[in-house]
């Protein structure tokens, strides 16, 4: 998997033929549905498929006919996508690859919907810290970082796409990838970060429950990142802030400087060498070093 930045039959765990690795059992769709789809809750359905190209593409294609809170999980993605059209491919059942459909409605101005990527990052990091016992940091805007042998590694990513009256948020997380399975040295996994839990079932439940809590809090505040506590929490967990960074911007422009803040629009504020401040809304940000 390259965490730069998830149909077949439902996976219930009943098919012995799918147990190609005892360390990577299939998800139990029935148990997940029972645990997550509850009266008054956000999640309205949980579907698990054996394999698909991209859960984001699949859910986006069906968004108009589905209610808010639909969840689509794939045991394997063959054409997973991240930001900047990067691919996301991993061995079957080695991680969590899923997408959710959110429809903030008229109570949240559309100009604030861009915060959903950052919200999903906060929720995922919180859920993984609780269930996996591993510290997870955020790299602006959508990467999840863990520490492996003292090195900062990407273990997951998020991709949000607007569809009609809603947003499809895709999340991919490396759970049990080994060093031999990593596509690049900068990739990581929860197992390599010595997580206490790598069972995908409790991890997926924890992330989705955390996502529900943060989403409802944000929506109740009209999408206001400050009033909901989202902006402050994101900044506290963002490993990009305080770092010297290089931002590769659309059009080929390069910006270097110190990442100082995340503004109310979710943009990264970079202080350049001439003490100017520029807000970056899109681009690829590379951590160069910490500022001491």
C-alpha positions in Angstrom: 0.0 0.0 0.0 1.1 3.5 -0.7 -0.7 5.5 2.1 -0.7 8.8 0.3 -3.7 8.6 0.3 -11.3 2.8 0.2 -20.0 -6.0 -6.3 -18.7 -8.9 -4.7 -20.4 -11.0 -2.1 -20.7 -10.0 1.5 -17.9 -11.1 3.8 -19.3 -12.9 6.7 -16.3 -15.1 7.7 -18.2 -18.2 6.8 -16.1 -19.0 3.7 -13.2 -21.2 4.6 -11.7 -20.7 1.2 -11.0 -17.0 2.0 -8.7 -17.9 5.0 -5.5 -17.8 2.9 -3.8 -16.4 6.0 -4.8 -17.2 9.5 -3.3 -13.9 10.6 -5.7 -12.1 8.3 -9.2 -13.4 8.9 -12.1 -11.8 7.0 -14.4 -9.3 8.6 -17.7 -10.4 9.9 -20.2 -8.1 8.1 -23.2 -9.3 10.2 -21.5 -8.5 13.4 -20.3 -5.1 12.2 -23.8 -4.2 11.0 -25.3 -5.2 14.4 -22.7 -3.2 16.4 -22.7 0.0 14.3 -26.2 0.4 12.9 -28.3 1.4 15.9 -31.4 3.5 16.4 -30.6 7.2 16.3 -27.1 6.6 15.2 -25.3 8.0 12.1 -24.6 4.7 10.4 -27.5 3.3 8.4 -25.8 0.3 6.7 -22.5 -1.5 6.7 -21.7 -3.5 3.6 -18.5 -5.6 3.2 -17.4 -6.8 -0.2 -14.6 -9.2 -1.0 -12.9 -7.0 -3.6 -13.6 -3.9 -5.6 -11.7 -1.3 -7.6 -12.4 1.6 -5.2 -14.9 2.0 -2.4 -15.0 5.7 -3.0 -15.9 5.2 -6.6 -18.5 2.6 -5.8 -20.2 4.6 -3.1 -20.1 7.8 -5.1 -21.9 6.0 -8.0 -24.7 5.1 -5.6 -24.8 8.2 -3.4 -28.0 9.6 -4.9 -30.0 6.5 -3.9 -28.4 5.9 -0.5 -29.2 7.6 2.8 -26.5 9.4 4.8 -24.5 7.0 6.9 -23.9 4.2 4.3 -20.6 2.5 4.9 -18.8 0.4 2.3 -15.8 -1.8 3.3 -13.6 -3.8 0.9 -11.4 -6.7 2.0 -9.2 -5.7 -1.0 -9.0 -2.8 -3.4 -7.6 -3.2 -6.8 -7.8 0.5 -7.9 -7.8 2.4 -4.7 -7.1 6.1 -5.1 -5.4 8.8 -3.0 -4.8 12.5 -3.4 -3.1 13.6 -6.6 -4.3 10.3 -8.3 -1.9 8.2 -6.3 -2.7 4.5 -6.1 -3.5 2.5 -3.0 -3.0 -1.2 -3.4 -2.4 -3.8 -0.6 -2.7 -7.5 0.1 -6.2 -8.7 0.8 -7.3 -8.2 4.4 -4.1 -6.5 5.4 -5.8 -3.2 6.3 -9.0 -1.3 6.5 -10.3 0.1 3.2 -13.7 1.8 3.5 -15.8 4.8 2.5 -18.7 6.5 4.2 -21.4 8.8 2.8 -22.0 12.0 4.7 -24.7 14.6 3.9 -24.2 17.6 6.2 -27.3 19.3 4.9 -28.3 23.0 5.0 -27.2 23.4 8.6 -23.5 23.4 7.4 -22.4 25.9 4.8 -20.8 24.1 1.9 -17.7 26.2 2.2 -17.1 24.4 5.5 -17.4 20.9 4.0 -13.7 21.0 3.2 -13.1 20.3 6.9 -14.4 16.8 6.5 -11.0 15.5 5.4 -9.4 17.0 8.5 -12.2 15.8 10.7 -11.8 12.3 9.4 -8.1 12.5 10.2 -8.8 13.5 13.8 -11.4 10.8 14.2 -9.3 8.1 12.7 -6.3 9.0 14.8 -8.4 9.1 17.9 -10.1 5.8 17.1 -6.8 4.1 16.4 -5.1 5.4 19.5 -8.0 4.1 21.6 -8.3 0.7 20.1 -4.7 -0.1 18.8 -2.8 1.5 21.6 -0.5 3.3 19.1 0.2 7.0 18.8 -1.0 8.3 15.5 -0.1 11.8 14.2 -1.5 13.7 11.3 0.3 15.1 8.3 -1.5 17.9 6.6 -3.9 17.5 5.0 -4.8 13.8 5.0 -2.0 11.4 6.0 -1.9 9.3 9.1 1.6 8.8 10.6 3.0 6.2 13.1 6.5 5.8 14.4 8.4 2.6 13.3 11.9 2.1 14.8 12.2 5.9 15.4 11.1 6.9 11.9 8.0 8.7 10.9 6.0 6.5 8.5 2.7 6.8 6.6 0.2 4.2 7.7 -3.0 5.6 6.2 -4.7 8.3 4.2 -8.0 10.0 3.6 -9.7 11.1 0.4 -12.9 13.1 0.4 -15.0 13.7 -2.7 -18.1 15.8 -3.2 -21.0 13.9 -4.8 -24.4 15.7 -5.3 -25.7 16.7 -1.9 -23.1 14.9 0.0 -19.5 13.9 0.5 -17.9 10.5 0.2 -15.0 10.1 2.6 -12.6 7.2 1.9 -10.2 6.0 4.6 -7.3 3.5 4.1 -5.2 2.1 7.0 -2.4 -0.4 6.9 -2.9 -2.8 9.7 -0.7 -5.9 9.3 1.6 -5.1 6.4 5.1 -6.5 7.0 8.4 -4.9 6.0 8.6 -7.1 2.9 5.1 -6.0 1.8 5.7 -2.3 2.0 5.9 -0.6 -1.4 8.2 2.1 -0.3 10.5 2.6 2.8 8.4 5.5 4.0 5.3 3.4 4.4 4.3 1.7 7.7 1.6 -0.3 9.4 0.1 -0.6 12.8 1.8 -3.9 13.3 5.2 -2.4 12.5 4.4 0.4 15.0 3.9 -2.3 17.6 0.2 -1.7 18.1 -1.3 -3.8 20.9 -4.3 -4.6 18.6 -4.2 -5.3 14.9 -7.6 -7.1 14.6 -9.5 -5.1 12.0 -12.9 -5.7 13.5 -12.4 -3.7 16.8 -10.3 -1.2 15.0 -12.9 -0.5 12.3 -15.6 -0.2 15.0 -13.5 2.3 17.0 -12.7 4.5 14.0 -16.4 4.6 12.8 -17.6 5.4 16.3 -15.0 8.2 16.7 -16.0 9.5 13.2 -19.6 9.6 14.2 -18.9 11.5 17.4 -16.7 14.1 15.7 -19.1 14.5 12.8 -22.1 15.1 15.0 -20.2 17.5 17.1 -19.0 19.4 14.0 -22.5 19.4 12.4 -24.1 20.6 15.6 -21.8 23.6 15.6 -22.9 24.4 12.0 -19.5 23.2 10.7 -17.6 25.8 12.7 -14.2 24.3 13.2 -13.4 26.5 16.2 -16.7 26.1 18.1 -16.7 22.3 17.6 -13.1 22.0 18.9 -12.0 20.5 15.6 -9.5 23.1 14.6 -7.8 23.0 18.0 -7.7 19.2 18.2 -6.4 18.9 14.6 -3.6 21.4 15.4 -2.7 19.5 18.5 -2.2 16.3 16.7 -0.7 17.7 13.5 2.9 16.7 13.0 3.3 19.2 10.2 3.0 22.3 12.4 6.4 23.6 13.6 8.2 21.8 10.8 10.2 23.2 7.9 8.2 22.1 4.9 8.3 22.1 1.1 4.9 22.6 -0.5 4.6 21.5 -4.1 1.6 23.6 -5.3 -0.7 23.2 -8.3 1.0 24.7 -11.4 4.4 23.5 -10.4 5.2 26.3 -7.9 7.3 25.3 -4.9 6.9 27.0 -1.5 9.3 26.4 1.4 9.0 27.7 4.9 7.7 26.9 8.4 4.3 25.4 8.8 2.8 27.6 11.6 -1.0 27.1 11.7 -4.1 25.7 10.2 -6.5 28.5 9.5 -10.3 28.5 9.7 -10.6 27.3 6.2 -8.4 24.3 6.9 -5.5 25.7 4.9 -1.9 25.3 6.0 -0.3 28.6 6.9 3.4 28.7 5.9 5.8 31.4 7.0 8.5 31.9 4.3 12.0 33.1 4.7 11.0 36.7 4.0 8.5 36.5 6.9 5.5 36.5 4.6 2.6 34.2 5.4 0.9 32.1 2.7 -2.1 29.8 3.2 -1.9 26.6 1.2 -5.2 25.0 0.3 -4.0 22.3 -2.0 -0.7 20.6 -2.8 1.8 18.0 -1.7 3.6 19.0 1.6 6.9 17.3 2.5 8.3 17.5 6.0 11.9 18.6 5.9 12.9 19.0 9.5 11.7 20.0 12.9 12.1 23.6 14.2 13.8 23.8 17.6 
